[in-house]
């Protein structure tokens, strides 16, 4: 097996993976609940960068924190659902979404030739 050919064969696949990682890192998803009373922003690295609670929602809760907690959970789940729809929820789904529409022959052909196939 020619290791140099194998590494060269990985080039297109590595480029595709780097592009996907950049896209994911630059993305953001806005989730909401209660008709927009609570909003969250989920970054592509799965961190929450912003939580907004409308003053009317805070006042309507009348000190009942569980109402606001429930709305925050719904808003976070809304943003996560958007993330999963775009990038997939598991490593397998993420790879399938990444490779859908890709010319696998051009990505994997050099790799397979490097393995002597």
Biopython code that builds the backbone (N, CA, C, O; Angstrom):
import numpy as np
from Bio.PDB.StructureBuilder import StructureBuilder

atoms = [
    (1, "UNK", "N", (0.855, -1.185, 0.000)),
    (1, "UNK", "CA", (0.000, 0.000, 0.000)),
    (1, "UNK", "C", (0.892, 1.237, 0.000)),
    (1, "UNK", "O", (1.845, 1.323, 0.774)),
    (2, "UNK", "N", (0.581, 2.182, -0.862)),
    (2, "UNK", "CA", (1.328, 3.427, -0.977)),
    (2, "UNK", "C", (0.700, 4.453, -0.033)),
    (2, "UNK", "O", (-0.366, 5.002, -0.309)),
    (3, "UNK", "N", (1.380, 4.696, 1.081)),
    (3, "UNK", "CA", (0.843, 5.598, 2.101)),
    (3, "UNK", "C", (0.712, 7.030, 1.577)),
    (3, "UNK", "O", (-0.243, 7.726, 1.924)),
    (4, "UNK", "N", (1.652, 7.477, 0.751)),
    (4, "UNK", "CA", (1.557, 8.826, 0.182)),
    (4, "UNK", "C", (0.316, 8.969, -0.692)),
    (4, "UNK", "O", (-0.386, 9.978, -0.624)),
    (5, "UNK", "N", (0.048, 7.955, -1.512)),
    (5, "UNK", "CA", (-1.149, 7.995, -2.361)),
    (5, "UNK", "C", (-2.408, 7.990, -1.502)),
    (5, "UNK", "O", (-3.385, 8.672, -1.812)),
    (6, "UNK", "N", (-2.377, 7.226, -0.435)),
    (6, "UNK", "CA", (-3.519, 7.181, 0.478)),
    (6, "UNK", "C", (-3.772, 8.553, 1.090)),
    (6, "UNK", "O", (-4.916, 9.003, 1.142)),
    (7, "UNK", "N", (-2.727, 9.219, 1.551)),
    (7, "UNK", "CA", (-2.888, 10.542, 2.163)),
    (7, "UNK", "C", (-3.351, 11.571, 1.134)),
    (7, "UNK", "O", (-4.177, 12.428, 1.447)),
    (8, "UNK", "N", (-2.827, 11.495, -0.088)),
    (8, "UNK", "CA", (-3.288, 12.406, -1.149)),
    (8, "UNK", "C", (-4.761, 12.146, -1.461)),
    (8, "UNK", "O", (-5.516, 13.077, -1.742)),
    (9, "UNK", "N", (-5.155, 10.899, -1.411)),
    (9, "UNK", "CA", (-6.541, 10.530, -1.670)),
    (9, "UNK", "C", (-7.507, 11.079, -0.642)),
    (9, "UNK", "O", (-8.688, 11.274, -0.930)),
    (10, "UNK", "N", (-7.011, 11.327, 0.548)),
    (10, "UNK", "CA", (-7.871, 11.885, 1.599)),
    (10, "UNK", "C", (-8.101, 13.381, 1.432)),
    (10, "UNK", "O", (-8.988, 13.940, 2.076)),
    (11, "UNK", "N", (-7.325, 14.034, 0.585)),
    (11, "UNK", "CA", (-7.421, 15.490, 0.412)),
    (11, "UNK", "C", (-8.825, 15.986, 0.140)),
    (11, "UNK", "O", (-9.311, 16.842, 0.879)),
    (12, "UNK", "N", (-9.511, 15.483, -0.901)),
    (12, "UNK", "CA", (-10.864, 15.985, -1.180)),
    (12, "UNK", "C", (-11.837, 15.731, -0.024)),
    (12, "UNK", "O", (-12.688, 16.571, 0.268)),
    (13, "UNK", "N", (-11.710, 14.587, 0.623)),
    (13, "UNK", "CA", (-12.579, 14.283, 1.753)),
    (13, "UNK", "C", (-12.294, 15.221, 2.922)),
    (13, "UNK", "O", (-13.218, 15.713, 3.571)),
    (14, "UNK", "N", (-11.013, 15.467, 3.187)),
    (14, "UNK", "CA", (-10.654, 16.394, 4.266)),
    (14, "UNK", "C", (-11.154, 17.798, 3.969)),
    (14, "UNK", "O", (-11.618, 18.497, 4.870)),
    (15, "UNK", "N", (-11.063, 18.214, 2.712)),
    (15, "UNK", "CA", (-11.567, 19.540, 2.337)),
    (15, "UNK", "C", (-13.063, 19.648, 2.587)),
    (15, "UNK", "O", (-13.541, 20.664, 3.092)),
    (16, "UNK", "N", (-13.800, 18.603, 2.236)),
    (16, "UNK", "CA", (-15.245, 18.583, 2.455)),
    (16, "UNK", "C", (-15.556, 18.658, 3.947)),
    (16, "UNK", "O", (-16.456, 19.390, 4.359)),
    (17, "UNK", "N", (-14.819, 17.911, 4.748)),
    (17, "UNK", "CA", (-15.041, 17.925, 6.197)),
    (17, "UNK", "C", (-14.714, 19.286, 6.803)),
    (17, "UNK", "O", (-15.439, 19.758, 7.679)),
    (18, "UNK", "N", (-13.644, 19.920, 6.356)),
    (18, "UNK", "CA", (-13.277, 21.249, 6.869)),
    (18, "UNK", "C", (-14.334, 22.280, 6.502)),
    (18, "UNK", "O", (-14.689, 23.131, 7.317)),
    (19, "UNK", "N", (-14.836, 22.203, 5.273)),
    (19, "UNK", "CA", (-15.874, 23.133, 4.835)),
    (19, "UNK", "C", (-17.135, 22.970, 5.690)),
    (19, "UNK", "O", (-17.749, 23.953, 6.104)),
    (20, "UNK", "N", (-17.506, 21.725, 5.944)),
    (20, "UNK", "CA", (-18.695, 21.460, 6.764)),
    (20, "UNK", "C", (-18.500, 21.971, 8.187)),
    (20, "UNK", "O", (-19.428, 22.525, 8.775)),
    (21, "UNK", "N", (-17.320, 21.793, 8.741)),
    (21, "UNK", "CA", (-17.051, 22.265, 10.101)),
    (21, "UNK", "C", (-17.105, 23.791, 10.164)),
    (21, "UNK", "O", (-17.615, 24.353, 11.134)),
    (22, "UNK", "N", (-16.592, 24.455, 9.151)),
    (22, "UNK", "CA", (-16.667, 25.920, 9.100)),
    (22, "UNK", "C", (-18.113, 26.392, 9.012)),
    (22, "UNK", "O", (-18.506, 27.353, 9.674)),
    (23, "UNK", "N", (-18.900, 25.702, 8.186)),
    (23, "UNK", "CA", (-20.318, 26.059, 8.051)),
    (23, "UNK", "C", (-21.041, 25.885, 9.385)),
    (23, "UNK", "O", (-21.830, 26.740, 9.789)),
    (24, "UNK", "N", (-20.766, 24.774, 10.060)),
    (24, "UNK", "CA", (-21.410, 24.511, 11.342)),
    (24, "UNK", "C", (-21.003, 25.567, 12.371)),
    (24, "UNK", "O", (-21.846, 26.071, 13.113)),
    (25, "UNK", "N", (-19.723, 25.898, 12.414)),
    (25, "UNK", "CA", (-19.234, 26.877, 13.391)),
    (25, "UNK", "C", (-19.842, 28.259, 13.163)),
    (25, "UNK", "O", (-20.058, 29.008, 14.116)),
    (26, "UNK", "N", (-20.117, 28.596, 11.909)),
    (26, "UNK", "CA", (-20.654, 29.921, 11.587)),
    (26, "UNK", "C", (-22.174, 29.999, 11.710)),
    (26, "UNK", "O", (-22.747, 31.080, 11.575)),
    (27, "UNK", "N", (-22.823, 28.885, 11.959)),
    (27, "UNK", "CA", (-24.285, 28.886, 11.975)),
    (27, "UNK", "C", (-24.840, 29.230, 13.354)),
    (27, "UNK", "O", (-24.170, 29.081, 14.376)),
    (28, "UNK", "N", (-26.080, 29.691, 13.345)),
    (28, "UNK", "CA", (-26.803, 29.986, 14.580)),
    (28, "UNK", "C", (-28.276, 29.680, 14.338)),
    (28, "UNK", "O", (-28.779, 29.831, 13.224)),
    (29, "UNK", "N", (-28.953, 29.252, 15.384)),
    (29, "UNK", "CA", (-30.353, 28.869, 15.291)),
    (29, "UNK", "C", (-31.125, 29.575, 16.385)),
    (29, "UNK", "O", (-30.732, 29.552, 17.551)),
    (30, "UNK", "N", (-32.226, 30.202, 16.006)),
    (30, "UNK", "CA", (-33.053, 30.931, 16.957)),
    (30, "UNK", "C", (-34.286, 30.105, 17.288)),
    (30, "UNK", "O", (-35.114, 29.821, 16.422)),
    (31, "UNK", "N", (-34.392, 29.727, 18.552)),
    (31, "UNK", "CA", (-35.558, 28.999, 19.027)),
    (31, "UNK", "C", (-36.442, 29.932, 19.830)),
    (31, "UNK", "O", (-35.967, 30.906, 20.415)),
    (32, "UNK", "N", (-37.729, 29.629, 19.853)),
    (32, "UNK", "CA", (-38.638, 30.477, 20.627)),
    (32, "UNK", "C", (-39.749, 29.641, 21.230)),
    (32, "UNK", "O", (-39.994, 28.506, 20.823)),
    (33, "UNK", "N", (-40.407, 30.226, 22.202)),
    (33, "UNK", "CA", (-41.534, 29.581, 22.876)),
    (33, "UNK", "C", (-42.477, 30.666, 23.368)),
    (33, "UNK", "O", (-42.100, 31.827, 23.520)),
    (34, "UNK", "N", (-43.709, 30.256, 23.610)),
    (34, "UNK", "CA", (-44.700, 31.205, 24.133)),
    (34, "UNK", "C", (-44.966, 32.345, 23.178)),
    (34, "UNK", "O", (-45.126, 33.491, 23.598)),
    (35, "UNK", "N", (-45.016, 32.035, 21.888)),
    (35, "UNK", "CA", (-45.288, 33.093, 20.909)),
    (35, "UNK", "C", (-44.183, 34.133, 20.852)),
    (35, "UNK", "O", (-44.442, 35.295, 20.540)),
    (36, "UNK", "N", (-42.968, 33.735, 21.144)),
    (36, "UNK", "CA", (-41.827, 34.659, 21.119)),
    (36, "UNK", "C", (-41.545, 35.295, 22.463)),
    (36, "UNK", "O", (-40.683, 36.167, 22.566)),
    (37, "UNK", "N", (-42.261, 34.871, 23.502)),
    (37, "UNK", "CA", (-42.019, 35.434, 24.835)),
    (37, "UNK", "C", (-40.630, 35.070, 25.351)),
    (37, "UNK", "O", (-40.016, 35.831, 26.099)),
    (38, "UNK", "N", (-40.142, 33.897, 24.942)),
    (38, "UNK", "CA", (-38.789, 33.468, 25.293)),
    (38, "UNK", "C", (-38.082, 33.086, 24.001)),
    (38, "UNK", "O", (-38.615, 32.338, 23.181)),
    (39, "UNK", "N", (-36.874, 33.612, 23.835)),
    (39, "UNK", "CA", (-36.071, 33.312, 22.653)),
    (39, "UNK", "C", (-34.672, 32.911, 23.100)),
    (39, "UNK", "O", (-34.133, 33.447, 24.068)),
    (40, "UNK", "N", (-34.100, 31.961, 22.378)),
    (40, "UNK", "CA", (-32.716, 31.565, 22.633)),
    (40, "UNK", "C", (-31.970, 31.518, 21.303)),
    (40, "UNK", "O", (-32.568, 31.296, 20.250)),
    (41, "UNK", "N", (-30.683, 31.725, 21.363)),
    (41, "UNK", "CA", (-29.824, 31.581, 20.185)),
    (41, "UNK", "C", (-28.823, 30.472, 20.472)),
    (41, "UNK", "O", (-28.047, 30.540, 21.424)),
    (42, "UNK", "N", (-28.862, 29.453, 19.626)),
    (42, "UNK", "CA", (-27.966, 28.308, 19.717)),
    (42, "UNK", "C", (-26.903, 28.449, 18.646)),
    (42, "UNK", "O", (-27.225, 28.557, 17.463)),
    (43, "UNK", "N", (-25.650, 28.451, 19.042)),
    (43, "UNK", "CA", (-24.542, 28.531, 18.099)),
    (43, "UNK", "C", (-24.258, 27.145, 17.524)),
    (43, "UNK", "O", (-24.662, 26.135, 18.100)),
    (44, "UNK", "N", (-23.577, 27.101, 16.412)),
    (44, "UNK", "CA", (-23.262, 25.852, 15.748)),
    (44, "UNK", "C", (-22.405, 24.912, 16.560)),
    (44, "UNK", "O", (-22.364, 23.715, 16.278)),
    (45, "UNK", "N", (-21.712, 25.432, 17.574)),
    (45, "UNK", "CA", (-20.913, 24.574, 18.455)),
    (45, "UNK", "C", (-21.741, 24.064, 19.637)),
    (45, "UNK", "O", (-21.202, 23.543, 20.614)),
    (46, "UNK", "N", (-23.054, 24.225, 19.526)),
    (46, "UNK", "CA", (-24.029, 23.770, 20.529)),
    (46, "UNK", "C", (-23.928, 24.498, 21.863)),
    (46, "UNK", "O", (-24.186, 23.919, 22.918)),
    (47, "UNK", "N", (-23.552, 25.764, 21.808)),
    (47, "UNK", "CA", (-23.593, 26.592, 23.002)),
    (47, "UNK", "C", (-24.714, 27.619, 22.843)),
    (47, "UNK", "O", (-25.005, 28.067, 21.734)),
    (48, "UNK", "N", (-25.327, 27.980, 23.940)),
    (48, "UNK", "CA", (-26.375, 29.003, 23.938)),
    (48, "UNK", "C", (-25.689, 30.350, 24.132)),
    (48, "UNK", "O", (-25.005, 30.565, 25.132)),
    (49, "UNK", "N", (-25.871, 31.250, 23.180)),
    (49, "UNK", "CA", (-25.203, 32.549, 23.271)),
    (49, "UNK", "C", (-26.134, 33.658, 23.760)),
    (49, "UNK", "O", (-25.673, 34.729, 24.152)),
    (50, "UNK", "N", (-27.439, 33.402, 23.736)),
    (50, "UNK", "CA", (-28.363, 34.458, 24.149)),
    (50, "UNK", "C", (-29.680, 33.848, 24.598)),
    (50, "UNK", "O", (-30.179, 32.894, 24.001)),
    (51, "UNK", "N", (-30.228, 34.414, 25.655)),
    (51, "UNK", "CA", (-31.571, 34.076, 26.125)),
    (51, "UNK", "C", (-32.303, 35.399, 26.342)),
    (51, "UNK", "O", (-31.813, 36.279, 27.049)),
    (52, "UNK", "N", (-33.472, 35.529, 25.732)),
    (52, "UNK", "CA", (-34.287, 36.736, 25.905)),
    (52, "UNK", "C", (-35.639, 36.338, 26.480)),
    (52, "UNK", "O", (-36.301, 35.429, 25.979)),
    (53, "UNK", "N", (-36.036, 37.032, 27.539)),
    (53, "UNK", "CA", (-37.348, 36.804, 28.149)),
    (53, "UNK", "C", (-38.090, 38.133, 28.123)),
    (53, "UNK", "O", (-37.641, 39.120, 28.705)),
    (54, "UNK", "N", (-39.221, 38.142, 27.447)),
    (54, "UNK", "CA", (-40.014, 39.362, 27.341)),
    (54, "UNK", "C", (-40.486, 39.784, 28.734)),
    (54, "UNK", "O", (-40.899, 38.937, 29.527)),
    (55, "UNK", "N", (-40.430, 41.064, 29.033)),
    (55, "UNK", "CA", (-40.896, 41.533, 30.346)),
    (55, "UNK", "C", (-42.331, 41.089, 30.653)),
    (55, "UNK", "O", (-42.660, 40.798, 31.803)),
    (56, "UNK", "N", (-43.180, 41.039, 29.627)),
    (56, "UNK", "CA", (-44.565, 40.613, 29.846)),
    (56, "UNK", "C", (-44.616, 39.159, 30.307)),
    (56, "UNK", "O", (-45.462, 38.799, 31.126)),
    (57, "UNK", "N", (-43.715, 38.319, 29.785)),
    (57, "UNK", "CA", (-43.677, 36.913, 30.193)),
    (57, "UNK", "C", (-43.206, 36.798, 31.635)),
    (57, "UNK", "O", (-43.740, 36.002, 32.407)),
    (58, "UNK", "N", (-42.212, 37.589, 31.993)),
    (58, "UNK", "CA", (-41.718, 37.578, 33.369)),
    (58, "UNK", "C", (-42.815, 38.045, 34.325)),
    (58, "UNK", "O", (-42.990, 37.481, 35.405)),
    (59, "UNK", "N", (-43.543, 39.072, 33.922)),
    (59, "UNK", "CA", (-44.616, 39.588, 34.777)),
    (59, "UNK", "C", (-45.755, 38.580, 34.874)),
    (59, "UNK", "O", (-46.333, 38.397, 35.945)),
    (60, "UNK", "N", (-46.080, 37.924, 33.759)),
    (60, "UNK", "CA", (-47.183, 36.961, 33.747)),
    (60, "UNK", "C", (-46.884, 35.740, 34.608)),
    (60, "UNK", "O", (-47.802, 35.082, 35.097)),
    (61, "UNK", "N", (-45.607, 35.439, 34.794)),
    (61, "UNK", "CA", (-45.260, 34.266, 35.601)),
    (61, "UNK", "C", (-45.535, 34.504, 37.083)),
    (61, "UNK", "O", (-45.614, 33.548, 37.855)),
    (62, "UNK", "N", (-45.681, 35.746, 37.486)),
    (62, "UNK", "CA", (-46.001, 36.134, 38.870)),
    (62, "UNK", "C", (-45.141, 35.382, 39.882)),
    (62, "UNK", "O", (-45.637, 34.856, 40.879)),
    (63, "UNK", "N", (-43.843, 35.346, 39.600)),
    (63, "UNK", "CA", (-42.918, 34.712, 40.531)),
    (63, "UNK", "C", (-42.843, 33.203, 40.413)),
    (63, "UNK", "O", (-42.101, 32.565, 41.160)),
    (64, "UNK", "N", (-43.598, 32.613, 39.488)),
    (64, "UNK", "CA", (-43.560, 31.167, 39.287)),
    (64, "UNK", "C", (-42.442, 30.851, 38.301)),
    (64, "UNK", "O", (-42.656, 30.869, 37.089)),
    (65, "UNK", "N", (-41.267, 30.565, 38.810)),
    (65, "UNK", "CA", (-40.094, 30.321, 37.975)),
    (65, "UNK", "C", (-40.297, 29.120, 37.056)),
    (65, "UNK", "O", (-39.709, 29.073, 35.976)),
    (66, "UNK", "N", (-41.112, 28.154, 37.457)),
    (66, "UNK", "CA", (-41.283, 26.950, 36.643)),
    (66, "UNK", "C", (-41.891, 27.279, 35.276)),
    (66, "UNK", "O", (-41.598, 26.597, 34.294)),
    (67, "UNK", "N", (-42.726, 28.309, 35.201)),
    (67, "UNK", "CA", (-43.303, 28.710, 33.915)),
    (67, "UNK", "C", (-42.200, 29.186, 32.968)),
    (67, "UNK", "O", (-42.147, 28.774, 31.809)),
    (68, "UNK", "N", (-41.330, 30.046, 33.467)),
    (68, "UNK", "CA", (-40.224, 30.553, 32.646)),
    (68, "UNK", "C", (-39.263, 29.423, 32.304)),
    (68, "UNK", "O", (-38.773, 29.350, 31.177)),
    (69, "UNK", "N", (-38.990, 28.551, 33.251)),
    (69, "UNK", "CA", (-38.098, 27.414, 32.998)),
    (69, "UNK", "C", (-38.639, 26.535, 31.880)),
    (69, "UNK", "O", (-37.887, 26.089, 31.013)),
    (70, "UNK", "N", (-39.937, 26.289, 31.900)),
    (70, "UNK", "CA", (-40.553, 25.472, 30.852)),
    (70, "UNK", "C", (-40.435, 26.145, 29.484)),
    (70, "UNK", "O", (-40.145, 25.490, 28.483)),
    (71, "UNK", "N", (-40.661, 27.445, 29.453)),
    (71, "UNK", "CA", (-40.565, 28.175, 28.189)),
    (71, "UNK", "C", (-39.127, 28.166, 27.653)),
    (71, "UNK", "O", (-38.917, 28.037, 26.447)),
    (72, "UNK", "N", (-38.146, 28.300, 28.538)),
    (72, "UNK", "CA", (-36.745, 28.255, 28.112)),
    (72, "UNK", "C", (-36.428, 26.873, 27.543)),
    (72, "UNK", "O", (-35.771, 26.765, 26.507)),
    (73, "UNK", "N", (-36.886, 25.826, 28.210)),
    (73, "UNK", "CA", (-36.640, 24.461, 27.721)),
    (73, "UNK", "C", (-37.259, 24.261, 26.339)),
    (73, "UNK", "O", (-36.633, 23.658, 25.467)),
    (74, "UNK", "N", (-38.463, 24.749, 26.130)),
    (74, "UNK", "CA", (-39.125, 24.611, 24.829)),
    (74, "UNK", "C", (-38.349, 25.381, 23.757)),
    (74, "UNK", "O", (-38.170, 24.887, 22.643)),
    (75, "UNK", "N", (-37.892, 26.581, 24.090)),
    (75, "UNK", "CA", (-37.140, 27.393, 23.126)),
    (75, "UNK", "C", (-35.804, 26.727, 22.765)),
    (75, "UNK", "O", (-35.414, 26.721, 21.597)),
    (76, "UNK", "N", (-35.109, 26.171, 23.750)),
    (76, "UNK", "CA", (-33.849, 25.470, 23.486)),
    (76, "UNK", "C", (-34.113, 24.251, 22.601)),
    (76, "UNK", "O", (-33.373, 23.997, 21.651)),
    (77, "UNK", "N", (-35.158, 23.506, 22.914)),
    (77, "UNK", "CA", (-35.492, 22.328, 22.096)),
    (77, "UNK", "C", (-35.869, 22.721, 20.673)),
    (77, "UNK", "O", (-35.577, 21.988, 19.728)),
    (78, "UNK", "N", (-36.513, 23.864, 20.515)),
    (78, "UNK", "CA", (-36.846, 24.363, 19.184)),
    (78, "UNK", "C", (-35.562, 24.626, 18.385)),
    (78, "UNK", "O", (-35.460, 24.232, 17.223)),
    (79, "UNK", "N", (-34.599, 25.282, 19.004)),
    (79, "UNK", "CA", (-33.332, 25.567, 18.326)),
    (79, "UNK", "C", (-32.567, 24.276, 18.025)),
    (79, "UNK", "O", (-31.980, 24.139, 16.951)),
    (80, "UNK", "N", (-32.571, 23.339, 18.959)),
    (80, "UNK", "CA", (-31.891, 22.058, 18.730)),
    (80, "UNK", "C", (-32.538, 21.279, 17.585)),
    (80, "UNK", "O", (-31.842, 20.631, 16.804)),
    (81, "UNK", "N", (-33.851, 21.341, 17.485)),
    (81, "UNK", "CA", (-34.553, 20.658, 16.399)),
    (81, "UNK", "C", (-34.107, 21.232, 15.051)),
    (81, "UNK", "O", (-33.926, 20.487, 14.088)),
    (82, "UNK", "N", (-33.932, 22.536, 14.984)),
    (82, "UNK", "CA", (-33.462, 23.168, 13.754)),
    (82, "UNK", "C", (-32.037, 22.716, 13.421)),
    (82, "UNK", "O", (-31.721, 22.441, 12.263)),
    (83, "UNK", "N", (-31.182, 22.641, 14.444)),
    (83, "UNK", "CA", (-29.806, 22.187, 14.254)),
    (83, "UNK", "C", (-29.790, 20.759, 13.704)),
    (83, "UNK", "O", (-29.081, 20.459, 12.744)),
    (84, "UNK", "N", (-30.577, 19.892, 14.326)),
    (84, "UNK", "CA", (-30.622, 18.484, 13.910)),
    (84, "UNK", "C", (-31.148, 18.354, 12.483)),
    (84, "UNK", "O", (-30.654, 17.538, 11.704)),
    (85, "UNK", "N", (-32.154, 19.161, 12.144)),
    (85, "UNK", "CA", (-32.690, 19.110, 10.776)),
    (85, "UNK", "C", (-31.621, 19.506, 9.760)),
    (85, "UNK", "O", (-31.587, 18.973, 8.651)),
    (86, "UNK", "N", (-30.767, 20.421, 10.129)),
    (86, "UNK", "CA", (-29.742, 20.889, 9.186)),
    (86, "UNK", "C", (-28.506, 20.002, 9.154)),
    (86, "UNK", "O", (-27.988, 19.698, 8.080)),
    (87, "UNK", "N", (-28.026, 19.580, 10.336)),
    (87, "UNK", "CA", (-26.750, 18.878, 10.400)),
    (87, "UNK", "C", (-26.856, 17.411, 10.803)),
    (87, "UNK", "O", (-25.892, 16.665, 10.635)),
    (88, "UNK", "N", (-27.990, 16.981, 11.323)),
    (88, "UNK", "CA", (-28.132, 15.606, 11.793)),
    (88, "UNK", "C", (-27.948, 15.523, 13.295)),
    (88, "UNK", "O", (-27.311, 16.380, 13.908)),
    (89, "UNK", "N", (-28.516, 14.478, 13.878)),
    (89, "UNK", "CA", (-28.487, 14.341, 15.327)),
    (89, "UNK", "C", (-27.438, 13.377, 15.847)),
    (89, "UNK", "O", (-27.117, 13.389, 17.035)),
    (90, "UNK", "N", (-26.902, 12.544, 14.969)),
    (90, "UNK", "CA", (-25.878, 11.588, 15.373)),
    (90, "UNK", "C", (-24.717, 11.697, 14.392)),
    (90, "UNK", "O", (-24.883, 12.254, 13.307)),
    (91, "UNK", "N", (-23.554, 11.179, 14.751)),
    (91, "UNK", "CA", (-22.436, 11.212, 13.796)),
    (91, "UNK", "C", (-22.793, 10.566, 12.455)),
    (91, "UNK", "O", (-22.381, 11.056, 11.404)),
    (92, "UNK", "N", (-23.553, 9.473, 12.485)),
    (92, "UNK", "CA", (-23.959, 8.822, 11.239)),
    (92, "UNK", "C", (-24.842, 9.739, 10.399)),
    (92, "UNK", "O", (-24.634, 9.873, 9.193)),
    (93, "UNK", "N", (-25.829, 10.371, 11.039)),
    (93, "UNK", "CA", (-26.709, 11.288, 10.309)),
    (93, "UNK", "C", (-25.925, 12.476, 9.774)),
    (93, "UNK", "O", (-26.162, 12.933, 8.655)),
    (94, "UNK", "N", (-24.991, 12.975, 10.577)),
    (94, "UNK", "CA", (-24.187, 14.114, 10.132)),
    (94, "UNK", "C", (-23.375, 13.748, 8.896)),
    (94, "UNK", "O", (-23.275, 14.546, 7.964)),
    (95, "UNK", "N", (-22.801, 12.568, 8.879)),
    (95, "UNK", "CA", (-22.017, 12.135, 7.722)),
    (95, "UNK", "C", (-22.920, 11.942, 6.504)),
    (95, "UNK", "O", (-22.536, 12.293, 5.389)),
    (96, "UNK", "N", (-24.120, 11.383, 6.711)),
    (96, "UNK", "CA", (-25.053, 11.207, 5.599)),
    (96, "UNK", "C", (-25.442, 12.551, 5.005)),
    (96, "UNK", "O", (-25.467, 12.706, 3.784)),
    (97, "UNK", "N", (-25.747, 13.528, 5.862)),
    (97, "UNK", "CA", (-26.125, 14.848, 5.365)),
    (97, "UNK", "C", (-24.948, 15.516, 4.661)),
    (97, "UNK", "O", (-25.124, 16.193, 3.648)),
    (98, "UNK", "N", (-23.762, 15.324, 5.198)),
    (98, "UNK", "CA", (-22.572, 15.909, 4.605)),
    (98, "UNK", "C", (-22.307, 15.331, 3.223)),
    (98, "UNK", "O", (-21.942, 16.057, 2.299)),
    (99, "UNK", "N", (-22.490, 14.045, 3.089)),
    (99, "UNK", "CA", (-22.166, 13.372, 1.829)),
    (99, "UNK", "C", (-23.305, 13.382, 0.826)),
    (99, "UNK", "O", (-23.084, 13.072, -0.345)),
    (100, "UNK", "N", (-24.523, 13.729, 1.246)),
    (100, "UNK", "CA", (-25.620, 13.761, 0.277)),
    (100, "UNK", "C", (-25.338, 14.856, -0.745)),
    (100, "UNK", "O", (-25.032, 15.996, -0.396)),
    (101, "UNK", "N", (-25.447, 14.490, -1.974)),
    (101, "UNK", "CA", (-25.174, 15.450, -3.035)),
    (101, "UNK", "C", (-23.710, 15.524, -3.415)),
    (101, "UNK", "O", (-23.365, 16.182, -4.397)),
    (102, "UNK", "N", (-22.831, 14.862, -2.658)),
    (102, "UNK", "CA", (-21.412, 14.852, -2.999)),
    (102, "UNK", "C", (-21.141, 13.737, -3.993)),
    (102, "UNK", "O", (-21.828, 12.716, -4.015)),
    (103, "UNK", "N", (-20.147, 13.952, -4.797)),
    (103, "UNK", "CA", (-19.713, 12.914, -5.725)),
    (103, "UNK", "C", (-18.752, 12.008, -4.962)),
    (103, "UNK", "O", (-17.551, 12.271, -4.899)),
    (104, "UNK", "N", (-19.297, 10.936, -4.383)),
    (104, "UNK", "CA", (-18.482, 10.048, -3.563)),
    (104, "UNK", "C", (-17.365, 9.399, -4.363)),
    (104, "UNK", "O", (-16.304, 9.097, -3.817)),
    (105, "UNK", "N", (-17.594, 9.184, -5.648)),
    (105, "UNK", "CA", (-16.546, 8.605, -6.476)),
    (105, "UNK", "C", (-15.315, 9.487, -6.513)),
    (105, "UNK", "O", (-14.188, 8.997, -6.426)),
    (106, "UNK", "N", (-15.531, 10.802, -6.644)),
    (106, "UNK", "CA", (-14.378, 11.701, -6.694)),
    (106, "UNK", "C", (-13.743, 11.852, -5.324)),
    (106, "UNK", "O", (-12.535, 12.067, -5.222)),
    (107, "UNK", "N", (-14.539, 11.744, -4.271)),
    (107, "UNK", "CA", (-13.982, 11.848, -2.924)),
    (107, "UNK", "C", (-13.248, 10.583, -2.502)),
    (107, "UNK", "O", (-12.173, 10.643, -1.906)),
    (108, "UNK", "N", (-13.845, 9.433, -2.822)),
    (108, "UNK", "CA", (-13.299, 8.169, -2.340)),
    (108, "UNK", "C", (-12.429, 7.453, -3.367)),
    (108, "UNK", "O", (-11.639, 6.584, -2.999)),
    (109, "UNK", "N", (-12.560, 7.801, -4.659)),
    (109, "UNK", "CA", (-11.790, 7.121, -5.692)),
    (109, "UNK", "C", (-10.297, 7.114, -5.434)),
    (109, "UNK", "O", (-9.685, 6.046, -5.442)),
    (110, "UNK", "N", (-9.681, 8.287, -5.201)),
    (110, "UNK", "CA", (-8.248, 8.303, -4.936)),
    (110, "UNK", "C", (-7.899, 7.505, -3.679)),
    (110, "UNK", "O", (-6.853, 6.859, -3.617)),
    (111, "UNK", "N", (-8.761, 7.554, -2.705)),
    (111, "UNK", "CA", (-8.517, 6.815, -1.477)),
    (111, "UNK", "C", (-8.506, 5.302, -1.765)),
    (111, "UNK", "O", (-7.631, 4.574, -1.297)),
    (112, "UNK", "N", (-9.482, 4.861, -2.533)),
    (112, "UNK", "CA", (-9.567, 3.439, -2.835)),
    (112, "UNK", "C", (-8.379, 2.999, -3.708)),
    (112, "UNK", "O", (-7.863, 1.894, -3.539)),
    (113, "UNK", "N", (-7.948, 3.859, -4.637)),
    (113, "UNK", "CA", (-6.783, 3.528, -5.447)),
    (113, "UNK", "C", (-5.541, 3.419, -4.563)),
    (113, "UNK", "O", (-4.658, 2.600, -4.814)),
    (114, "UNK", "N", (-5.488, 4.261, -3.521)),
    (114, "UNK", "CA", (-4.365, 4.220, -2.587)),
    (114, "UNK", "C", (-4.332, 2.914, -1.807)),
    (114, "UNK", "O", (-3.280, 2.489, -1.329)),
    (115, "UNK", "N", (-5.487, 2.285, -1.683)),
    (115, "UNK", "CA", (-5.555, 0.998, -0.987)),
    (115, "UNK", "C", (-5.325, -0.163, -1.940)),
    (115, "UNK", "O", (-5.369, -1.326, -1.540)),
    (116, "UNK", "N", (-5.077, 0.166, -3.218)),
    (116, "UNK", "CA", (-4.799, -0.885, -4.189)),
    (116, "UNK", "C", (-6.026, -1.505, -4.817)),
    (116, "UNK", "O", (-5.951, -2.614, -5.347)),
    (117, "UNK", "N", (-7.169, -0.806, -4.772)),
    (117, "UNK", "CA", (-8.404, -1.346, -5.344)),
    (117, "UNK", "C", (-8.703, -0.703, -6.657)),
    (117, "UNK", "O", (-9.706, -1.030, -7.291)),
]
sb = StructureBuilder()
sb.init_structure("model")
sb.init_model(0)
sb.init_chain("A")
sb.init_seg("    ")
for serial, (resi, resn, name, xyz) in enumerate(atoms, 1):
    if name == "N":
        sb.init_residue(resn, " ", resi, " ")
    sb.init_atom(name, np.array(xyz, "f"), 0.0, 1.0, " ", f" {name:<3s}", serial, name[0])
structure = sb.get_structure()
